[in-house]
């Protein structure tokens, strides 16, 4: 399993902090268990083939893109392990392209959750989990309110297309909910972030030299999360040793 330290700020607000200094035998088994489902849903592909597809996906990507995708992947892994159903495919429907809109749409116990992931290298100037979480929250807020600086692309359209894929297996009631949000967005009837369950995420890569500093910092300075609006807020912070440890796993 992926061990986490959880701080409860209120019944509606939590911080989950995860350290990944290495991919040991237990984590490798967890990856083997969920990798196909994360990437392709309920497909019949063999694990070795999906690993190959992932390697090919990353082959021509820039380092920042690799970090972003790996960061998303491990958050998806953590949520799947904890009983959340992924209502999308990690692989985009457009071959080789980056997913548009929300980084994740999940369900659990009849509730739905919006996820946004931000990541970066320890070598970046003044990087912190706090700033990354604030950025992820801001993007979620702007997406649903139609104020995203990334343009007026309807984020619900991509969410609906993924949820409609047969291998995702999304319940009809959830698809109808997303479709209604998509239609309202096109009509200029935008939403408020306070009405959604949200999962803002931060991942920091340490570039090969493990250090507890990033984790220690967020564990003593996390009260700002209580100011995030949302029906519920689950903030997730991951500190990872490097991107290479994942590529080493994919190469096995």
N, C-alpha and C positions, 0 to 999 in steps of 0.2 A: 504494500500500500504506500501511498504518498503521505507521510506523517505531516501534520499541520498543527500549529498553535493557533487557537481561536480565542479572540477577544470579543466579548459581548458588550456592546455599548448601550443597547436597549433591546427590547423584544423584537424590534424590526431591523436592527442594525448590527452587523458583525464584521470583524476583520479576520481573515484566514491568512496565515503566514507560513510559507513552505520553503524549505531549503533543499536544493538538489545538488550536493557536492559531487556526486558520481552516480552512474547507473549501475547499481549492484544487482545481484541475482534476483532479489525480490522485485525490484523495479522493472527489470527486464521481463520477468513473468507477467507483470501487470501490463506492460507495453504489448507483449505478445497477445494478451487476452483482448485488449480493446483497440488495437491499431486498425484492424480492418473496419470495425464498426465506426470509428472516428472518421476515417477517410472515405468510406464507400457505403456506410449504412449496412443494411441487411443483404450484402452481396455475397456471392459464393466464391469470391476470389481467395486464393491461397495467400497466407501471410507473406511468404517469400516474394510473391508477385507484387503485392501492395508495397512492400519495402522497396522493391525495384522502382515502382512508379514514383514513390516519394523521392528516391535518390535522383531520378530523372527530372522530377519537378524542381528540385533545388539546384540542379546542375548549372543553369545559366542565370541564376538569381544573384543580385547584389547582396552584400553582407547584411545591410539593414533589412532587406526583404526576408532573408533567411532568419534573422533574429525574430522578426515579427511573426513569421509563420510558426517557428518552433515555440515561441512564447504562447501563441494561441493553442497549439497542439497540447501542451502540457496542462493548460488550464482546462481544456476539454477532457483530458484524461482524468484530472482530479474530480471534475464534476460527474463524469460518467461513473467513476468508482463510488461516488457518494449518492448514487441513485437518480441523478438527473438524466432525462432523455434528450438526446441531441436531435433537434428538429431541422437539421441541415447536414450537408456533406462538407467535410474539410476540403476535399477537392472541389473546385468550382465547376459549375455546369459548362462553362466555356473552357475548354482544354488548355491547361497551362497558365490561365490568367488568375489574378488575385480577386478574391471574393469582394463584391461591392456591398455597401450598406453595413449592417451590423456584423460584428465579428462572430456573434453567436446568438442563437435563439434556442432556449431550452424549456423543458416542461418537467414538473414534478408535482404529484398529488393535486392534479387539476389546475395548478398555477403555471404561468409562463414567465420566462425571465429573459431580459435583454442583456447581452454581454458586449463589452468593448475592452479591447486589450491594447496596452501601450508597452513598449519595450525599449531597451537601449543598453549600451555598453558602459561598464564602469569607467571607461576612459573618456566618456563624454563629460563636458564641463558641468559641474554642480548637479549631477544626476542624483535623483532620489526617488524612492517609492512614493513619497508624498506628492511630488510634482507629477509623476506618471499617473497616479490615481486621479488627481484633479483634472488632468488632461482627458483621461478616459471618461470621467463623469461629464465633463463639458461637451465632449463629442456626442454622448448619448442624449444629453439635454437638447443639443442643437439639432440632432437628427430628427427626433420626434416632433420638435416644434417648427420644423421647416426652415431653420436658420443656419444650416450647416454651410461653412465656408467652402466646402468641397463641391458645392453646386446644389441644384434643386432636384437631383436624382432622388426618386422615391425609394427609401430604404426598405419599405415593406414589400416592394415588388420582388426584389431578390429573395427576401425571406419567404414569400409565398411560392416562388418558383422552386426553391429548395424543399419546402414542406410538401409540395405536390409530387415530388419524385417518389416513385414506387418503393425504392430501397430505403427511403427515410421512414416511411410508415407512420406519418403524422395523422392523428385522429382528425376526423372531419370537422369536429367542433373547433379545433385549433386552427385549421385551415380557413374556416369561415371567419374566425376572429381576425386573422391576419389580412384576409381579403377585404374585410370591412375597413380596416385601418389603411390599407392601400388605396381603396376607393376614396375615402375621406381625404387622404393626403393629396390626391390628384385634384380634388375639389377645393383645396385650400383650407380644409377643416383639419387643422393640425392638433396634436396632442400635447399634454403636459406631462413631464417626466414623473411627477408625483403620483401618477396613476399606474406606474409600472414597477414591477419587481426588477431591480437592476443589479448587475454584477460588473462593476468597474475593476479592471485588473492591471497590475504592474508586474513586469518581469525585468530584472537586471542581470546581465551576463557579466561574469567576473573575468573573462578572458584568460582562464587557466590557472589563476592563483586564488585559492579559496580564502575568504575573509568573512567574518561574521558582522562586519560593520553595518551593511545595508539592513540586515535583519534586526540588529540591535536598535538601530535608529528608528525604524517604523514601530517597533514594539514599545517605545517610550513616547512616541509622538503620533498618536492616531486619533485623537479626539476630533480633529477636523472632519473626519468621516461622518460624524453625527450631523453635520450641516448639509450633507447631500440629501436632496429631496428624492423620494421614492416610496412606493408602497412598502417595499422592503429593500434593504441595501446589504449586499454581501460583497465586501471588498476583498480581493484576493491579491496577495503579494508573493511573488516567486523570485528567489535568488538562485541563479543557476551558474555552475562552474564555468561552462563554455558552451558554444554551439557544437563543438567537435565531439563531445561525449554522445550526442544524439546521432551524429553521422557515423560514429564508431559502431553504435548499436545497429543502425540501418545496414551497415556493411557485413554484419554477421550472417 
